[in-house]
């Protein structure tokens, strides 16, 4: 997995945790979900395309 993709996933998880703790910033939960979905789509596209770099 690409290191940038891993960083995006970690940021999405951190944003989800922060937004879960603070109800006033609940919109961050939606941002985390969107970023997580984009990272998942990018990962699946890389796996399906078959371009695996070592």
mmCIF entry with sequence, helices, sheets and N, C-alpha, C, O atoms, coordinates in Angstrom:
data_MODEL
# 
_entry.id   MODEL 
# 
_entity.id                         1 
_entity.type                       polymer 
_entity.pdbx_number_of_molecules   1 
# 
_entity_poly.entity_id                      1 
_entity_poly.type                           'polypeptide(L)' 
_entity_poly.nstd_linkage                   no 
_entity_poly.nstd_monomer                   no 
_entity_poly.pdbx_seq_one_letter_code       
;(UNK)(UNK)(UNK)(UNK)(UNK)(UNK)(UNK)(UNK)(UNK)(UNK)(UNK)(UNK)(UNK)(UNK)(UNK)(UNK)
(UNK)(UNK)(UNK)(UNK)(UNK)(UNK)(UNK)(UNK)(UNK)(UNK)(UNK)(UNK)(UNK)(UNK)(UNK)(UNK)
(UNK)(UNK)(UNK)(UNK)(UNK)(UNK)(UNK)(UNK)(UNK)(UNK)(UNK)(UNK)(UNK)(UNK)(UNK)(UNK)
(UNK)(UNK)(UNK)(UNK)(UNK)(UNK)
;
_entity_poly.pdbx_seq_one_letter_code_can   XXXXXXXXXXXXXXXXXXXXXXXXXXXXXXXXXXXXXXXXXXXXXXXXXXXXXX 
_entity_poly.pdbx_strand_id                 A 
# 
loop_
_entity_poly_seq.entity_id 
_entity_poly_seq.num 
_entity_poly_seq.mon_id 
_entity_poly_seq.hetero 
1 1  UNK n 
1 2  UNK n 
1 3  UNK n 
1 4  UNK n 
1 5  UNK n 
1 6  UNK n 
1 7  UNK n 
1 8  UNK n 
1 9  UNK n 
1 10 UNK n 
1 11 UNK n 
1 12 UNK n 
1 13 UNK n 
1 14 UNK n 
1 15 UNK n 
1 16 UNK n 
1 17 UNK n 
1 18 UNK n 
1 19 UNK n 
1 20 UNK n 
1 21 UNK n 
1 22 UNK n 
1 23 UNK n 
1 24 UNK n 
1 25 UNK n 
1 26 UNK n 
1 27 UNK n 
1 28 UNK n 
1 29 UNK n 
1 30 UNK n 
1 31 UNK n 
1 32 UNK n 
1 33 UNK n 
1 34 UNK n 
1 35 UNK n 
1 36 UNK n 
1 37 UNK n 
1 38 UNK n 
1 39 UNK n 
1 40 UNK n 
1 41 UNK n 
1 42 UNK n 
1 43 UNK n 
1 44 UNK n 
1 45 UNK n 
1 46 UNK n 
1 47 UNK n 
1 48 UNK n 
1 49 UNK n 
1 50 UNK n 
1 51 UNK n 
1 52 UNK n 
1 53 UNK n 
1 54 UNK n 
# 
_struct_asym.id          A 
_struct_asym.entity_id   1 
# 
loop_
_struct_conf.conf_type_id 
_struct_conf.id 
_struct_conf.pdbx_PDB_helix_id 
_struct_conf.beg_label_comp_id 
_struct_conf.beg_label_asym_id 
_struct_conf.beg_label_seq_id 
_struct_conf.pdbx_beg_PDB_ins_code 
_struct_conf.end_label_comp_id 
_struct_conf.end_label_asym_id 
_struct_conf.end_label_seq_id 
_struct_conf.pdbx_end_PDB_ins_code 
_struct_conf.beg_auth_comp_id 
_struct_conf.beg_auth_asym_id 
_struct_conf.beg_auth_seq_id 
_struct_conf.end_auth_comp_id 
_struct_conf.end_auth_asym_id 
_struct_conf.end_auth_seq_id 
_struct_conf.pdbx_PDB_helix_class 
_struct_conf.details 
_struct_conf.pdbx_PDB_helix_length 
HELX_P HELX_P1 AA1 UNK A 3  ? UNK A 21 ? UNK A 3  UNK A 21 1 ? 19 
HELX_P HELX_P2 AA2 UNK A 23 ? UNK A 25 ? UNK A 23 UNK A 25 5 ? 3  
HELX_P HELX_P3 AA3 UNK A 27 ? UNK A 49 ? UNK A 27 UNK A 49 1 ? 23 
# 
_struct_conf_type.id          HELX_P 
_struct_conf_type.criteria    ? 
_struct_conf_type.reference   ? 
# 
loop_
_atom_site.group_PDB 
_atom_site.id 
_atom_site.type_symbol 
_atom_site.label_atom_id 
_atom_site.label_alt_id 
_atom_site.label_comp_id 
_atom_site.label_asym_id 
_atom_site.label_entity_id 
_atom_site.label_seq_id 
_atom_site.pdbx_PDB_ins_code 
_atom_site.Cartn_x 
_atom_site.Cartn_y 
_atom_site.Cartn_z 
_atom_site.occupancy 
_atom_site.B_iso_or_equiv 
_atom_site.pdbx_formal_charge 
_atom_site.auth_seq_id 
_atom_site.auth_comp_id 
_atom_site.auth_asym_id 
_atom_site.auth_atom_id 
_atom_site.pdbx_PDB_model_num 
ATOM 1   N N  . UNK A 1 1  ? 0.846   -1.188 0.000   1.00 0.00 ? 1  UNK A N  1 
ATOM 2   C CA . UNK A 1 1  ? 0.000   0.000  0.000   1.00 0.00 ? 1  UNK A CA 1 
ATOM 3   C C  . UNK A 1 1  ? 0.883   1.240  0.000   1.00 0.00 ? 1  UNK A C  1 
ATOM 4   O O  . UNK A 1 1  ? 1.926   1.284  0.653   1.00 0.00 ? 1  UNK A O  1 
ATOM 5   N N  . UNK A 1 2  ? 0.450   2.222  -0.731  1.00 0.00 ? 2  UNK A N  1 
ATOM 6   C CA . UNK A 1 2  ? 1.215   3.456  -0.853  1.00 0.00 ? 2  UNK A CA 1 
ATOM 7   C C  . UNK A 1 2  ? 1.256   4.190  0.486   1.00 0.00 ? 2  UNK A C  1 
ATOM 8   O O  . UNK A 1 2  ? 0.267   4.191  1.219   1.00 0.00 ? 2  UNK A O  1 
ATOM 9   N N  . UNK A 1 3  ? 2.384   4.812  0.812   1.00 0.00 ? 3  UNK A N  1 
ATOM 10  C CA . UNK A 1 3  ? 2.536   5.500  2.096   1.00 0.00 ? 3  UNK A CA 1 
ATOM 11  C C  . UNK A 1 3  ? 1.592   6.696  2.205   1.00 0.00 ? 3  UNK A C  1 
ATOM 12  O O  . UNK A 1 3  ? 1.097   6.993  3.292   1.00 0.00 ? 3  UNK A O  1 
ATOM 13  N N  . UNK A 1 4  ? 1.336   7.386  1.093   1.00 0.00 ? 4  UNK A N  1 
ATOM 14  C CA . UNK A 1 4  ? 0.408   8.523  1.121   1.00 0.00 ? 4  UNK A CA 1 
ATOM 15  C C  . UNK A 1 4  ? -1.012  8.049  1.407   1.00 0.00 ? 4  UNK A C  1 
ATOM 16  O O  . UNK A 1 4  ? -1.757  8.707  2.133   1.00 0.00 ? 4  UNK A O  1 
ATOM 17  N N  . UNK A 1 5  ? -1.382  6.912  0.839   1.00 0.00 ? 5  UNK A N  1 
ATOM 18  C CA . UNK A 1 5  ? -2.704  6.352  1.090   1.00 0.00 ? 5  UNK A CA 1 
ATOM 19  C C  . UNK A 1 5  ? -2.844  5.946  2.554   1.00 0.00 ? 5  UNK A C  1 
ATOM 20  O O  . UNK A 1 5  ? -3.904  6.133  3.152   1.00 0.00 ? 5  UNK A O  1 
ATOM 21  N N  . UNK A 1 6  ? -1.798  5.400  3.122   1.00 0.00 ? 6  UNK A N  1 
ATOM 22  C CA . UNK A 1 6  ? -1.806  5.026  4.535   1.00 0.00 ? 6  UNK A CA 1 
ATOM 23  C C  . UNK A 1 6  ? -1.956  6.263  5.425   1.00 0.00 ? 6  UNK A C  1 
ATOM 24  O O  . UNK A 1 6  ? -2.674  6.226  6.424   1.00 0.00 ? 6  UNK A O  1 
ATOM 25  N N  . UNK A 1 7  ? -1.286  7.346  5.067   1.00 0.00 ? 7  UNK A N  1 
ATOM 26  C CA . UNK A 1 7  ? -1.392  8.590  5.832   1.00 0.00 ? 7  UNK A CA 1 
ATOM 27  C C  . UNK A 1 7  ? -2.818  9.137  5.759   1.00 0.00 ? 7  UNK A C  1 
ATOM 28  O O  . UNK A 1 7  ? -3.347  9.614  6.763   1.00 0.00 ? 7  UNK A O  1 
ATOM 29  N N  . UNK A 1 8  ? -3.445  9.074  4.582   1.00 0.00 ? 8  UNK A N  1 
ATOM 30  C CA . UNK A 1 8  ? -4.818  9.548  4.431   1.00 0.00 ? 8  UNK A CA 1 
ATOM 31  C C  . UNK A 1 8  ? -5.771  8.734  5.299   1.00 0.00 ? 8  UNK A C  1 
ATOM 32  O O  . UNK A 1 8  ? -6.671  9.296  5.923   1.00 0.00 ? 8  UNK A O  1 
ATOM 33  N N  . UNK A 1 9  ? -5.583  7.431  5.344   1.00 0.00 ? 9  UNK A N  1 
ATOM 34  C CA . UNK A 1 9  ? -6.441  6.576  6.164   1.00 0.00 ? 9  UNK A CA 1 
ATOM 35  C C  . UNK A 1 9  ? -6.266  6.905  7.645   1.00 0.00 ? 9  UNK A C  1 
ATOM 36  O O  . UNK A 1 9  ? -7.250  6.972  8.382   1.00 0.00 ? 9  UNK A O  1 
ATOM 37  N N  . UNK A 1 10 ? -5.028  7.110  8.088   1.00 0.00 ? 10 UNK A N  1 
ATOM 38  C CA . UNK A 1 10 ? -4.774  7.450  9.490   1.00 0.00 ? 10 UNK A CA 1 
ATOM 39  C C  . UNK A 1 10 ? -5.411  8.797  9.843   1.00 0.00 ? 10 UNK A C  1 
ATOM 40  O O  . UNK A 1 10 ? -5.997  8.943  10.916  1.00 0.00 ? 10 UNK A O  1 
ATOM 41  N N  . UNK A 1 11 ? -5.299  9.776  8.951   1.00 0.00 ? 11 UNK A N  1 
ATOM 42  C CA . UNK A 1 11 ? -5.915  11.085 9.193   1.00 0.00 ? 11 UNK A CA 1 
ATOM 43  C C  . UNK A 1 11 ? -7.431  10.950 9.270   1.00 0.00 ? 11 UNK A C  1 
ATOM 44  O O  . UNK A 1 11 ? -8.064  11.596 10.106  1.00 0.00 ? 11 UNK A O  1 
ATOM 45  N N  . UNK A 1 12 ? -8.020  10.126 8.417   1.00 0.00 ? 12 UNK A N  1 
ATOM 46  C CA . UNK A 1 12 ? -9.467  9.914  8.452   1.00 0.00 ? 12 UNK A CA 1 
ATOM 47  C C  . UNK A 1 12 ? -9.898  9.305  9.780   1.00 0.00 ? 12 UNK A C  1 
ATOM 48  O O  . UNK A 1 12 ? -10.930 9.690  10.330  1.00 0.00 ? 12 UNK A O  1 
ATOM 49  N N  . UNK A 1 13 ? -9.125  8.363  10.299  1.00 0.00 ? 13 UNK A N  1 
ATOM 50  C CA . UNK A 1 13 ? -9.448  7.736  11.585  1.00 0.00 ? 13 UNK A CA 1 
ATOM 51  C C  . UNK A 1 13 ? -9.326  8.745  12.714  1.00 0.00 ? 13 UNK A C  1 
ATOM 52  O O  . UNK A 1 13 ? -10.179 8.786  13.600  1.00 0.00 ? 13 UNK A O  1 
ATOM 53  N N  . UNK A 1 14 ? -8.273  9.561  12.695  1.00 0.00 ? 14 UNK A N  1 
ATOM 54  C CA . UNK A 1 14 ? -8.083  10.574 13.738  1.00 0.00 ? 14 UNK A CA 1 
ATOM 55  C C  . UNK A 1 14 ? -9.216  11.586 13.721  1.00 0.00 ? 14 UNK A C  1 
ATOM 56  O O  . UNK A 1 14 ? -9.730  11.957 14.777  1.00 0.00 ? 14 UNK A O  1 
ATOM 57  N N  . UNK A 1 15 ? -9.613  12.039 12.531  1.00 0.00 ? 15 UNK A N  1 
ATOM 58  C CA . UNK A 1 15 ? -10.714 12.996 12.427  1.00 0.00 ? 15 UNK A CA 1 
ATOM 59  C C  . UNK A 1 15 ? -12.007 12.369 12.933  1.00 0.00 ? 15 UNK A C  1 
ATOM 60  O O  . UNK A 1 15 ? -12.803 13.041 13.588  1.00 0.00 ? 15 UNK A O  1 
ATOM 61  N N  . UNK A 1 16 ? -12.225 11.094 12.637  1.00 0.00 ? 16 UNK A N  1 
ATOM 62  C CA . UNK A 1 16 ? -13.432 10.412 13.106  1.00 0.00 ? 16 UNK A CA 1 
ATOM 63  C C  . UNK A 1 16 ? -13.453 10.339 14.631  1.00 0.00 ? 16 UNK A C  1 
ATOM 64  O O  . UNK A 1 16 ? -14.504 10.528 15.242  1.00 0.00 ? 16 UNK A O  1 
ATOM 65  N N  . UNK A 1 17 ? -12.313 10.068 15.248  1.00 0.00 ? 17 UNK A N  1 
ATOM 66  C CA . UNK A 1 17 ? -12.243 9.991  16.710  1.00 0.00 ? 17 UNK A CA 1 
ATOM 67  C C  . UNK A 1 17 ? -12.485 11.357 17.332  1.00 0.00 ? 17 UNK A C  1 
ATOM 68  O O  . UNK A 1 17 ? -13.243 11.479 18.295  1.00 0.00 ? 17 UNK A O  1 
ATOM 69  N N  . UNK A 1 18 ? -11.836 12.399 16.778  1.00 0.00 ? 18 UNK A N  1 
ATOM 70  C CA . UNK A 1 18 ? -11.996 13.753 17.317  1.00 0.00 ? 18 UNK A CA 1 
ATOM 71  C C  . UNK A 1 18 ? -13.439 14.215 17.189  1.00 0.00 ? 18 UNK A C  1 
ATOM 72  O O  . UNK A 1 18 ? -13.992 14.798 18.122  1.00 0.00 ? 18 UNK A O  1 
ATOM 73  N N  . UNK A 1 19 ? -14.050 13.957 16.039  1.00 0.00 ? 19 UNK A N  1 
ATOM 74  C CA . UNK A 1 19 ? -15.428 14.399 15.849  1.00 0.00 ? 19 UNK A CA 1 
ATOM 75  C C  . UNK A 1 19 ? -16.386 13.615 16.726  1.00 0.00 ? 19 UNK A C  1 
ATOM 76  O O  . UNK A 1 19 ? -17.440 14.127 17.102  1.00 0.00 ? 19 UNK A O  1 
ATOM 77  N N  . UNK A 1 20 ? -16.037 12.386 17.054  1.00 0.00 ? 20 UNK A N  1 
ATOM 78  C CA . UNK A 1 20 ? -16.880 11.605 17.949  1.00 0.00 ? 20 UNK A CA 1 
ATOM 79  C C  . UNK A 1 20 ? -16.821 12.131 19.374  1.00 0.00 ? 20 UNK A C  1 
ATOM 80  O O  . UNK A 1 20 ? -17.794 11.998 20.116  1.00 0.00 ? 20 UNK A O  1 
ATOM 81  N N  . UNK A 1 21 ? -15.701 12.727 19.773  1.00 0.00 ? 21 UNK A N  1 
ATOM 82  C CA . UNK A 1 21 ? -15.564 13.248 21.127  1.00 0.00 ? 21 UNK A CA 1 
ATOM 83  C C  . UNK A 1 21 ? -16.203 14.614 21.289  1.00 0.00 ? 21 UNK A C  1 
ATOM 84  O O  . UNK A 1 21 ? -16.634 14.965 22.388  1.00 0.00 ? 21 UNK A O  1 
ATOM 85  N N  . UNK A 1 22 ? -16.274 15.392 20.219  1.00 0.00 ? 22 UNK A N  1 
ATOM 86  C CA . UNK A 1 22 ? -16.803 16.748 20.307  1.00 0.00 ? 22 UNK A CA 1 
ATOM 87  C C  . UNK A 1 22 ? -18.040 16.858 19.422  1.00 0.00 ? 22 UNK A C  1 
ATOM 88  O O  . UNK A 1 22 ? -17.934 16.870 18.196  1.00 0.00 ? 22 UNK A O  1 
ATOM 89  N N  . UNK A 1 23 ? -19.209 16.937 20.047  1.00 0.00 ? 23 UNK A N  1 
ATOM 90  C CA . UNK A 1 23 ? -20.452 16.951 19.281  1.00 0.00 ? 23 UNK A CA 1 
ATOM 91  C C  . UNK A 1 23 ? -20.632 18.255 18.511  1.00 0.00 ? 23 UNK A C  1 
ATOM 92  O O  . UNK A 1 23 ? -21.366 18.283 17.524  1.00 0.00 ? 23 UNK A O  1 
ATOM 93  N N  . UNK A 1 24 ? -19.974 19.342 18.941  1.00 0.00 ? 24 UNK A N  1 
ATOM 94  C CA . UNK A 1 24 ? -20.091 20.614 18.235  1.00 0.00 ? 24 UNK A CA 1 
ATOM 95  C C  . UNK A 1 24 ? -19.419 20.545 16.867  1.00 0.00 ? 24 UNK A C  1 
ATOM 96  O O  . UNK A 1 24 ? -19.778 21.306 15.969  1.00 0.00 ? 24 UNK A O  1 
ATOM 97  N N  . UNK A 1 25 ? -18.471 19.663 16.697  1.00 0.00 ? 25 UNK A N  1 
ATOM 98  C CA . UNK A 1 25 ? -17.777 19.522 15.419  1.00 0.00 ? 25 UNK A CA 1 
ATOM 99  C C  . UNK A 1 25 ? -18.207 18.240 14.707  1.00 0.00 ? 25 UNK A C  1 
ATOM 100 O O  . UNK A 1 25 ? -17.374 17.521 14.155  1.00 0.00 ? 25 UNK A O  1 
ATOM 101 N N  . UNK A 1 26 ? -19.505 17.959 14.724  1.00 0.00 ? 26 UNK A N  1 
ATOM 102 C CA . UNK A 1 26 ? -19.999 16.711 14.141  1.00 0.00 ? 26 UNK A CA 1 
ATOM 103 C C  . UNK A 1 26 ? -19.800 16.668 12.626  1.00 0.00 ? 26 UNK A C  1 
ATOM 104 O O  . UNK A 1 26 ? -19.800 15.590 12.033  1.00 0.00 ? 26 UNK A O  1 
ATOM 105 N N  . UNK A 1 27 ? -19.631 17.834 11.997  1.00 0.00 ? 27 UNK A N  1 
ATOM 106 C CA . UNK A 1 27 ? -19.402 17.843 10.554  1.00 0.00 ? 27 UNK A CA 1 
ATOM 107 C C  . UNK A 1 27 ? -18.070 17.207 10.202  1.00 0.00 ? 27 UNK A C  1 
ATOM 108 O O  . UNK A 1 27 ? -17.881 16.751 9.074   1.00 0.00 ? 27 UNK A O  1 
ATOM 109 N N  . UNK A 1 28 ? -17.135 17.169 11.160  1.00 0.00 ? 28 UNK A N  1 
ATOM 110 C CA . UNK A 1 28 ? -15.851 16.506 10.904  1.00 0.00 ? 28 UNK A CA 1 
ATOM 111 C C  . UNK A 1 28 ? -16.029 15.001 10.682  1.00 0.00 ? 28 UNK A C  1 
ATOM 112 O O  . UNK A 1 28 ? -15.238 14.365 9.986   1.00 0.00 ? 28 UNK A O  1 
ATOM 113 N N  . UNK A 1 29 ? -17.084 14.446 11.289  1.00 0.00 ? 29 UNK A N  1 
ATOM 114 C CA . UNK A 1 29 ? -17.359 13.025 11.077  1.00 0.00 ? 29 UNK A CA 1 
ATOM 115 C C  . UNK A 1 29 ? -17.659 12.764 9.599   1.00 0.00 ? 29 UNK A C  1 
ATOM 116 O O  . UNK A 1 29 ? -17.202 11.767 9.039   1.00 0.00 ? 29 UNK A O  1 
ATOM 117 N N  . UNK A 1 30 ? -18.420 13.652 8.971   1.00 0.00 ? 30 UNK A N  1 
ATOM 118 C CA . UNK A 1 30 ? -18.722 13.487 7.555   1.00 0.00 ? 30 UNK A CA 1 
ATOM 119 C C  . UNK A 1 30 ? -17.472 13.675 6.710   1.00 0.00 ? 30 UNK A C  1 
ATOM 120 O O  . UNK A 1 30 ? -17.294 12.979 5.710   1.00 0.00 ? 30 UNK A O  1 
ATOM 121 N N  . UNK A 1 31 ? -16.611 14.595 7.091   1.00 0.00 ? 31 UNK A N  1 
ATOM 122 C CA . UNK A 1 31 ? -15.350 14.784 6.377   1.00 0.00 ? 31 UNK A CA 1 
ATOM 123 C C  . UNK A 1 31 ? -14.500 13.516 6.468   1.00 0.00 ? 31 UNK A C  1 
ATOM 124 O O  . UNK A 1 31 ? -13.902 13.085 5.482   1.00 0.00 ? 31 UNK A O  1 
ATOM 125 N N  . UNK A 1 32 ? -14.456 12.926 7.663   1.00 0.00 ? 32 UNK A N  1 
ATOM 126 C CA . UNK A 1 32 ? -13.673 11.698 7.851   1.00 0.00 ? 32 UNK A CA 1 
ATOM 127 C C  . UNK A 1 32 ? -14.236 10.561 7.019   1.00 0.00 ? 32 UNK A C  1 
ATOM 128 O O  . UNK A 1 32 ? -13.480 9.782  6.439   1.00 0.00 ? 32 UNK A O  1 
ATOM 129 N N  . UNK A 1 33 ? -15.549 10.458 6.956   1.00 0.00 ? 33 UNK A N  1 
ATOM 130 C CA . UNK A 1 33 ? -16.171 9.397  6.159   1.00 0.00 ? 33 UNK A CA 1 
ATOM 131 C C  . UNK A 1 33 ? -15.848 9.584  4.681   1.00 0.00 ? 33 UNK A C  1 
ATOM 132 O O  . UNK A 1 33 ? -15.513 8.622  3.990   1.00 0.00 ? 33 UNK A O  1 
ATOM 133 N N  . UNK A 1 34 ? -15.948 10.820 4.195   1.00 0.00 ? 34 UNK A N  1 
ATOM 134 C CA . UNK A 1 34 ? -15.658 11.089 2.780   1.00 0.00 ? 34 UNK A CA 1 
ATOM 135 C C  . UNK A 1 34 ? -14.193 10.793 2.452   1.00 0.00 ? 34 UNK A C  1 
ATOM 136 O O  . UNK A 1 34 ? -13.895 10.173 1.431   1.00 0.00 ? 34 UNK A O  1 
ATOM 137 N N  . UNK A 1 35 ? -13.278 11.241 3.322   1.00 0.00 ? 35 UNK A N  1 
ATOM 138 C CA . UNK A 1 35 ? -11.851 10.986 3.094   1.00 0.00 ? 35 UNK A CA 1 
ATOM 139 C C  . UNK A 1 35 ? -11.566 9.482  3.148   1.00 0.00 ? 35 UNK A C  1 
ATOM 140 O O  . UNK A 1 35 ? -10.784 8.967  2.349   1.00 0.00 ? 35 UNK A O  1 
ATOM 141 N N  . UNK A 1 36 ? -12.194 8.792  4.078   1.00 0.00 ? 36 UNK A N  1 
ATOM 142 C CA . UNK A 1 36 ? -12.012 7.342  4.184   1.00 0.00 ? 36 UNK A CA 1 
ATOM 143 C C  . UNK A 1 36 ? -12.509 6.615  2.948   1.00 0.00 ? 36 UNK A C  1 
ATOM 144 O O  . UNK A 1 36 ? -11.855 5.687  2.472   1.00 0.00 ? 36 UNK A O  1 
ATOM 145 N N  . UNK A 1 37 ? -13.660 7.025  2.422   1.00 0.00 ? 37 UNK A N  1 
ATOM 146 C CA . UNK A 1 37 ? -14.203 6.400  1.212   1.00 0.00 ? 37 UNK A CA 1 
ATOM 147 C C  . UNK A 1 37 ? -13.293 6.663  0.009   1.00 0.00 ? 37 UNK A C  1 
ATOM 148 O O  . UNK A 1 37 ? -13.059 5.768  -0.803  1.00 0.00 ? 37 UNK A O  1 
ATOM 149 N N  . UNK A 1 38 ? -12.784 7.888  -0.100  1.00 0.00 ? 38 UNK A N  1 
ATOM 150 C CA . UNK A 1 38 ? -11.861 8.202  -1.204  1.00 0.00 ? 38 UNK A CA 1 
ATOM 151 C C  . UNK A 1 38 ? -10.596 7.348  -1.101  1.00 0.00 ? 38 UNK A C  1 
ATOM 152 O O  . UNK A 1 38 ? -10.103 6.846  -2.111  1.00 0.00 ? 38 UNK A O  1 
ATOM 153 N N  . UNK A 1 39 ? -10.071 7.181  0.113   1.00 0.00 ? 39 UNK A N  1 
ATOM 154 C CA . UNK A 1 39 ? -8.882  6.348  0.296   1.00 0.00 ? 39 UNK A CA 1 
ATOM 155 C C  . UNK A 1 39 ? -9.179  4.892  -0.044  1.00 0.00 ? 39 UNK A C  1 
ATOM 156 O O  . UNK A 1 39 ? -8.348  4.212  -0.646  1.00 0.00 ? 39 UNK A O  1 
ATOM 157 N N  . UNK A 1 40 ? -10.361 4.412  0.339   1.00 0.00 ? 40 UNK A N  1 
ATOM 158 C CA . UNK A 1 40 ? -10.736 3.035  0.033   1.00 0.00 ? 40 UNK A CA 1 
ATOM 159 C C  . UNK A 1 40 ? -10.875 2.830  -1.469  1.00 0.00 ? 40 UNK A C  1 
ATOM 160 O O  . UNK A 1 40 ? -10.427 1.812  -1.997  1.00 0.00 ? 40 UNK A O  1 
ATOM 161 N N  . UNK A 1 41 ? -11.490 3.782  -2.161  1.00 0.00 ? 41 UNK A N  1 
ATOM 162 C CA . UNK A 1 41 ? -11.636 3.686  -3.614  1.00 0.00 ? 41 UNK A CA 1 
ATOM 163 C C  . UNK A 1 41 ? -10.262 3.690  -4.290  1.00 0.00 ? 41 UNK A C  1 
ATOM 164 O O  . UNK A 1 41 ? -10.023 2.925  -5.224  1.00 0.00 ? 41 UNK A O  1 
ATOM 165 N N  . UNK A 1 42 ? -9.362  4.554  -3.813  1.00 0.00 ? 42 UNK A N  1 
ATOM 166 C CA . UNK A 1 42 ? -8.016  4.596  -4.392  1.00 0.00 ? 42 UNK A CA 1 
ATOM 167 C C  . UNK A 1 42 ? -7.288  3.272  -4.168  1.00 0.00 ? 42 UNK A C  1 
ATOM 168 O O  . UNK A 1 42 ? -6.592  2.787  -5.060  1.00 0.00 ? 42 UNK A O  1 
ATOM 169 N N  . UNK A 1 43 ? -7.447  2.689  -2.982  1.00 0.00 ? 43 UNK A N  1 
ATOM 170 C CA . UNK A 1 43 ? -6.803  1.407  -2.691  1.00 0.00 ? 43 UNK A CA 1 
ATOM 171 C C  . UNK A 1 43 ? -7.373  0.299  -3.566  1.00 0.00 ? 43 UNK A C  1 
ATOM 172 O O  . UNK A 1 43 ? -6.624  -0.503 -4.123  1.00 0.00 ? 43 UNK A O  1 
ATOM 173 N N  . UNK A 1 44 ? -8.703  0.253  -3.688  1.00 0.00 ? 44 UNK A N  1 
ATOM 174 C CA . UNK A 1 44 ? -9.325  -0.781 -4.514  1.00 0.00 ? 44 UNK A CA 1 
ATOM 175 C C  . UNK A 1 44 ? -8.947  -0.616 -5.981  1.00 0.00 ? 44 UNK A C  1 
ATOM 176 O O  . UNK A 1 44 ? -8.734  -1.609 -6.676  1.00 0.00 ? 44 UNK A O  1 
ATOM 177 N N  . UNK A 1 45 ? -8.859  0.624  -6.461  1.00 0.00 ? 45 UNK A N  1 
ATOM 178 C CA . UNK A 1 45 ? -8.450  0.858  -7.836  1.00 0.00 ? 45 UNK A CA 1 
ATOM 179 C C  . UNK A 1 45 ? -7.032  0.354  -8.078  1.00 0.00 ? 45 UNK A C  1 
ATOM 180 O O  . UNK A 1 45 ? -6.737  -0.209 -9.132  1.00 0.00 ? 45 UNK A O  1 
ATOM 181 N N  . UNK A 1 46 ? -6.152  0.561  -7.090  1.00 0.00 ? 46 UNK A N  1 
ATOM 182 C CA . UNK A 1 46 ? -4.768  0.100  -7.222  1.00 0.00 ? 46 UNK A CA 1 
ATOM 183 C C  . UNK A 1 46 ? -4.715  -1.430 -7.224  1.00 0.00 ? 46 UNK A C  1 
ATOM 184 O O  . UNK A 1 46 ? -3.939  -2.019 -7.976  1.00 0.00 ? 46 UNK A O  1 
ATOM 185 N N  . UNK A 1 47 ? -5.531  -2.073 -6.391  1.00 0.00 ? 47 UNK A N  1 
ATOM 186 C CA . UNK A 1 47 ? -5.530  -3.538 -6.333  1.00 0.00 ? 47 UNK A CA 1 
ATOM 187 C C  . UNK A 1 47 ? -6.119  -4.128 -7.613  1.00 0.00 ? 47 UNK A C  1 
ATOM 188 O O  . UNK A 1 47 ? -5.577  -5.082 -8.172  1.00 0.00 ? 47 UNK A O  1 
ATOM 189 N N  . UNK A 1 48 ? -7.231  -3.554 -8.073  1.00 0.00 ? 48 UNK A N  1 
ATOM 190 C CA . UNK A 1 48 ? -7.896  -4.087 -9.270  1.00 0.00 ? 48 UNK A CA 1 
ATOM 191 C C  . UNK A 1 48 ? -7.055  -3.878 -10.522 1.00 0.00 ? 48 UNK A C  1 
ATOM 192 O O  . UNK A 1 48 ? -7.009  -4.746 -11.395 1.00 0.00 ? 48 UNK A O  1 
ATOM 193 N N  . UNK A 1 49 ? -6.387  -2.727 -10.613 1.00 0.00 ? 49 UNK A N  1 
ATOM 194 C CA . UNK A 1 49 ? -5.586  -2.446 -11.797 1.00 0.00 ? 49 UNK A CA 1 
ATOM 195 C C  . UNK A 1 49 ? -4.373  -3.366 -11.894 1.00 0.00 ? 49 UNK A C  1 
ATOM 196 O O  . UNK A 1 49 ? -3.857  -3.590 -12.989 1.00 0.00 ? 49 UNK A O  1 
ATOM 197 N N  . UNK A 1 50 ? -3.912  -3.899 -10.773 1.00 0.00 ? 50 UNK A N  1 
ATOM 198 C CA . UNK A 1 50 ? -2.828  -4.864 -10.802 1.00 0.00 ? 50 UNK A CA 1 
ATOM 199 C C  . UNK A 1 50 ? -1.449  -4.254 -10.900 1.00 0.00 ? 50 UNK A C  1 
ATOM 200 O O  . UNK A 1 50 ? -0.486  -4.960 -11.199 1.00 0.00 ? 50 UNK A O  1 
ATOM 201 N N  . UNK A 1 51 ? -1.328  -2.976 -10.658 1.00 0.00 ? 51 UNK A N  1 
ATOM 202 C CA . UNK A 1 51 ? -0.021  -2.332 -10.710 1.00 0.00 ? 51 UNK A CA 1 
ATOM 203 C C  . UNK A 1 51 ? 0.592   -2.321 -9.311  1.00 0.00 ? 51 UNK A C  1 
ATOM 204 O O  . UNK A 1 51 ? 0.538   -1.311 -8.610  1.00 0.00 ? 51 UNK A O  1 
ATOM 205 N N  . UNK A 1 52 ? 1.163   -3.426 -8.919  1.00 0.00 ? 52 UNK A N  1 
ATOM 206 C CA . UNK A 1 52 ? 1.755   -3.542 -7.579  1.00 0.00 ? 52 UNK A CA 1 
ATOM 207 C C  . UNK A 1 52 ? 3.247   -3.286 -7.660  1.00 0.00 ? 52 UNK A C  1 
ATOM 208 O O  . UNK A 1 52 ? 3.980   -4.045 -8.294  1.00 0.00 ? 52 UNK A O  1 
ATOM 209 N N  . UNK A 1 53 ? 3.697   -2.215 -7.017  1.00 0.00 ? 53 UNK A N  1 
ATOM 210 C CA . UNK A 1 53 ? 5.142   -1.899 -6.959  1.00 0.00 ? 53 UNK A CA 1 
ATOM 211 C C  . UNK A 1 53 ? 5.690   -2.371 -5.633  1.00 0.00 ? 53 UNK A C  1 
ATOM 212 O O  . UNK A 1 53 ? 5.058   -2.223 -4.587  1.00 0.00 ? 53 UNK A O  1 
ATOM 213 N N  . UNK A 1 54 ? 6.882   -2.942 -5.698  1.00 0.00 ? 54 UNK A N  1 
ATOM 214 C CA . UNK A 1 54 ? 7.501   -3.444 -4.466  1.00 0.00 ? 54 UNK A CA 1 
ATOM 215 C C  . UNK A 1 54 ? 8.631   -2.530 -4.076  1.00 0.00 ? 54 UNK A C  1 
ATOM 216 O O  . UNK A 1 54 ? 9.294   -2.764 -3.065  1.00 0.00 ? 54 UNK A O  1 
# 
